[in-house]
Amino acid sequence: SSVCRYITLFRAGLRYNIGTYRLLFLHHICLVLKNIQMTFSNPKVIIEIKSEINGENEVVMTNNNNGNNSTPKDEIPVIDLSNPNTEQLLQQILRACTTWGFFQLINHDIPLPLIQSYRDSKARFFSMPYETKLNLKRNAQNARGYFDDELTKRRRDWKEALDVGVPGSRKWDTADFDESNACLDGFNQFPTQEECPDFREVTVQYFEECAKLSNRLARLMACALGITEGSDDAQILDRMALDHTSYLRMNYYPPCDLNDASTVIPDDPPPLGISPHRDAGFLTILLQ
């Protein structure tokens, strides 16, 4: 493709198992209110959710909705977190997790200005000089940071990425390389304010919003399984909120010139941004 793409994953880490079904699912955040177009077509409402990437309008999802927040069996579920009917909301989440394994979420309460600021700062990061990004490269002693050499299914991904995790101290105002922030996968690495203005501040704000949303979703999923607040099982969620091991991955998929001999190896399949895989962790929030 000659068009680059930016995708962010927030993976909520969890050391415990909840309930009777597989809770690993892909959770899409794609809603930008000002870009929603609604076309009424009897008896359905067709909603096109668009995101703007590098000045291009790109249709991310098309969903048919019959007005009662239900989703046809053959379409990816779209769940509205602002739904005042709690029982209906829980049933939608239960159905999505036990059938599709993923769903698109709207009205998720992550502020739209923050999402746009985060998109902008992420684009500025990946546009920094390559040598500057290499100064933040992850290594054998530190699994957090920048990289462009990840292998998936023994094939090198056609992407650049930056991993940021919850600090060991749980305090973002503590210096990143402070000893209290040491954890199993290392320390966070951010560019300086001069290299990429406000990048750390905006990234931390977005990280915390995703953490709050993950906690909210986890509790809704538990309620859908019949786990009530105050029960012994619910205490797992309290520990998860305090001890989660979540991290944020920023992915950049640069243009790939398939006519470039240095890019494509003869007789090999063309490069992929990332090969088919399964995510680790409890749940994944995807912003694309």
C-alpha positions in Angstrom: 0.0 0.0 0.0 1.2 3.6 -0.7 -0.8 4.9 2.3 0.6 4.8 5.8 -1.6 3.9 8.8 -1.5 4.6 12.5 -3.0 2.1 14.9 -2.9 2.0 18.7 -3.4 -1.0 21.0 -4.0 -0.8 24.7 -3.7 -4.2 26.2 -5.1 -4.6 29.7 -3.0 -7.1 31.7 -4.6 -9.4 34.2 -3.2 -12.2 36.3 -6.5 -13.8 37.1 -9.3 -15.7 35.2 -12.9 -14.6 35.4 -16.0 -16.5 34.6 -16.6 -19.4 32.3 -15.9 -18.0 28.8 -12.8 -16.7 27.1 -12.5 -13.0 27.9 -9.8 -12.1 25.5 -11.4 -10.0 22.8 -10.6 -7.2 20.4 -12.3 -4.0 21.4 -12.6 -1.2 18.8 -12.7 2.5 19.6 -13.4 4.2 16.3 -16.1 6.8 17.1 -15.5 10.4 16.1 -18.8 12.1 16.7 -18.4 14.9 14.1 -17.6 12.3 11.4 -20.8 10.1 11.9 -23.1 10.1 8.9 -26.5 8.6 9.4 -28.6 7.5 6.4 -32.2 6.4 7.1 -33.2 3.4 5.0 -36.5 1.7 6.0 -36.4 -0.3 8.3 -32.7 0.2 9.2 -30.3 3.0 10.1 -26.9 2.7 8.4 -24.2 4.3 10.4 -20.8 5.0 8.7 -18.1 5.7 11.2 -15.2 7.6 9.7 -11.8 8.5 10.9 -9.4 10.9 9.3 -5.9 9.7 8.7 -3.4 12.0 7.0 -6.2 14.1 5.6 -8.0 11.1 4.1 -11.6 10.1 5.1 -11.6 6.4 5.6 -14.7 4.3 6.4 -13.8 2.2 9.3 -17.1 0.4 10.0 -20.6 0.2 8.6 -23.3 -1.1 10.8 -27.0 -1.7 10.4 -29.0 -0.8 13.4 -32.7 -1.4 13.7 -33.2 1.3 16.3 -33.3 -0.9 19.4 -29.5 -1.3 19.8 -29.6 -4.9 18.6 -27.2 -6.3 16.0 -27.9 -8.8 13.3 -26.2 -12.1 13.8 -24.0 -11.7 10.7 -22.6 -8.2 11.6 -19.9 -7.2 14.1 -21.6 -6.0 17.3 -21.7 -2.3 18.0 -22.2 -1.5 21.7 -23.3 1.9 23.0 -21.9 2.4 26.5 -24.4 5.3 27.0 -27.3 2.8 26.8 -29.5 3.6 29.9 -31.0 0.0 29.8 -28.3 -1.8 31.9 -29.8 -5.2 31.4 -29.8 -4.8 27.7 -26.3 -3.5 27.7 -25.1 -6.5 29.8 -26.8 -8.9 27.4 -25.2 -7.2 24.4 -21.7 -7.6 26.0 -22.3 -11.2 26.9 -23.5 -12.1 23.4 -20.6 -10.2 21.8 -18.0 -11.9 24.0 -19.4 -15.4 23.6 -20.0 -15.3 19.9 -17.8 -12.8 18.0 -15.1 -12.4 20.6 -14.8 -8.7 19.8 -17.1 -5.6 19.3 -17.0 -2.0 18.4 -17.7 0.5 21.2 -19.4 3.9 20.9 -19.9 6.6 23.4 -17.0 5.3 25.4 -16.3 8.6 27.2 -12.7 9.0 26.1 -12.7 12.8 25.3 -12.6 13.3 21.5 -10.2 16.3 21.8 -7.8 14.0 23.7 -8.1 11.3 21.0 -7.2 13.9 18.4 -4.3 15.3 20.4 -3.0 11.8 20.9 -3.3 11.0 17.2 -1.3 14.2 16.4 1.4 13.6 18.9 1.8 10.0 17.8 2.2 11.2 14.2 4.8 13.7 15.3 6.7 10.9 17.1 7.0 8.6 14.1 8.0 11.6 11.9 11.1 12.2 14.1 14.5 11.4 12.5 15.2 7.7 12.5 18.4 8.2 14.6 16.3 10.0 17.3 13.9 7.1 17.5 16.8 4.6 17.7 17.9 6.3 20.9 14.7 5.0 22.4 15.1 1.5 21.0 14.2 -1.4 23.3 16.9 -4.0 24.1 17.6 -7.1 26.0 17.5 -5.3 29.3 14.5 -3.1 28.6 11.5 -4.5 26.6 9.8 -1.0 26.5 10.6 1.5 23.9 10.8 2.0 20.1 11.4 -0.9 17.6 11.1 -1.6 13.9 12.4 -5.2 13.8 9.7 -7.3 15.4 9.0 -10.8 13.9 5.5 -12.3 13.8 5.4 -15.9 12.7 9.1 -15.6 11.8 8.4 -12.8 9.3 9.6 -9.3 9.9 6.6 -6.9 10.3 6.4 -3.9 8.0 5.9 -1.4 10.9 7.5 0.8 13.5 6.2 0.8 17.1 6.6 2.2 20.5 5.6 0.3 23.7 4.7 2.2 26.9 3.6 0.3 30.1 2.2 1.2 33.5 5.2 2.4 35.7 6.4 0.1 38.4 5.7 2.8 41.0 2.2 3.4 39.5 3.2 7.1 39.6 3.6 8.9 36.3 5.1 11.9 38.0 8.1 9.9 39.0 11.1 10.0 36.6 10.8 7.2 34.1 14.2 5.7 35.0 13.8 6.0 38.7 14.5 2.7 40.5 10.9 2.6 41.8 9.7 2.3 38.2 11.6 -0.9 37.5 9.4 -3.8 36.6 9.6 -7.1 34.7 9.6 -5.6 31.3 11.8 -2.6 32.1 11.3 1.2 32.1 9.4 3.5 29.8 11.3 5.5 27.2 9.9 8.8 25.9 11.4 11.5 23.6 12.4 14.7 25.3 10.1 17.7 25.3 12.4 19.3 22.7 12.3 16.3 20.4 8.5 15.8 20.5 6.6 18.5 22.4 3.9 17.3 24.9 4.2 13.7 23.7 4.7 12.2 27.1 1.9 14.2 28.7 -0.7 13.4 26.1 0.3 9.7 26.0 0.0 9.4 29.7 -3.5 11.0 29.6 -4.6 8.6 26.9 -3.1 5.6 28.7 -5.1 6.5 31.9 -8.3 6.9 30.0 -7.9 3.5 28.4 -7.1 2.0 31.8 -10.4 3.5 33.2 -12.3 2.2 30.2 -10.8 -1.3 30.6 -11.8 -1.4 34.3 -15.3 -0.3 33.4 -15.6 -2.9 30.7 -14.2 -5.6 33.0 -16.9 -4.9 35.6 -19.7 -4.9 33.0 -18.4 -8.3 31.7 -18.3 -9.6 35.2 -21.9 -8.4 35.8 -22.9 -10.1 32.6 -21.6 -13.4 34.0 -23.7 -12.9 37.2 -20.9 -11.7 39.4 -22.3 -9.1 41.8 -20.6 -6.1 43.4 -19.2 -7.0 46.9 -18.9 -10.7 46.2 -15.7 -12.6 46.6 -15.4 -12.9 42.8 -15.7 -9.2 42.4 -12.6 -8.7 44.5 -10.6 -9.9 41.5 -11.7 -6.8 39.7 -10.5 -4.6 42.6 -7.1 -6.3 42.5 -7.0 -5.9 38.7 -7.6 -2.2 38.9 -4.7 -1.8 41.4 -2.2 -4.3 40.0 -2.9 -4.4 36.3 0.1 -4.9 33.9 -1.3 -3.0 30.9 0.7 -1.4 28.2 0.1 0.8 25.2 1.5 0.0 21.8 1.7 2.6 19.1 2.0 1.1 15.6 3.0 2.9 12.4 2.7 1.2 9.1 4.7 3.2 6.6 4.1 3.0 2.8 5.4 -0.1 1.1 6.6 0.2 -2.5 6.1 -3.2 -4.0 8.1 -2.2 -7.0 11.2 -1.5 -4.9 13.7 -4.4 -5.2 15.0 -3.6 -1.8 11.6 -4.1 -0.3 10.3 -7.2 -2.0 12.3 -10.5 -2.0 11.9 -12.4 -5.2 9.6 -15.5 -4.8 8.6 -14.3 -1.4 5.1 -13.1 -0.5 4.9 -9.2 -0.1 5.5 -7.8 3.3 2.7 -7.5 5.9 2.3 -4.8 8.5 1.9 -7.7 10.9 1.2 -11.4 10.2 -1.9 -13.1 11.6 -1.6 -13.6 15.4 -3.4 -13.7 18.7 -3.1 -10.9 21.3 -1.8 -11.4 24.8 -3.4 -10.0 27.9 -7.0 -9.7 29.2 -8.5 -7.4 26.6 -7.3 -5.1 23.8 -8.7 -1.7 23.1 -7.9 -0.8 19.5 -7.9 2.8 18.2 -7.6 2.9 14.4 
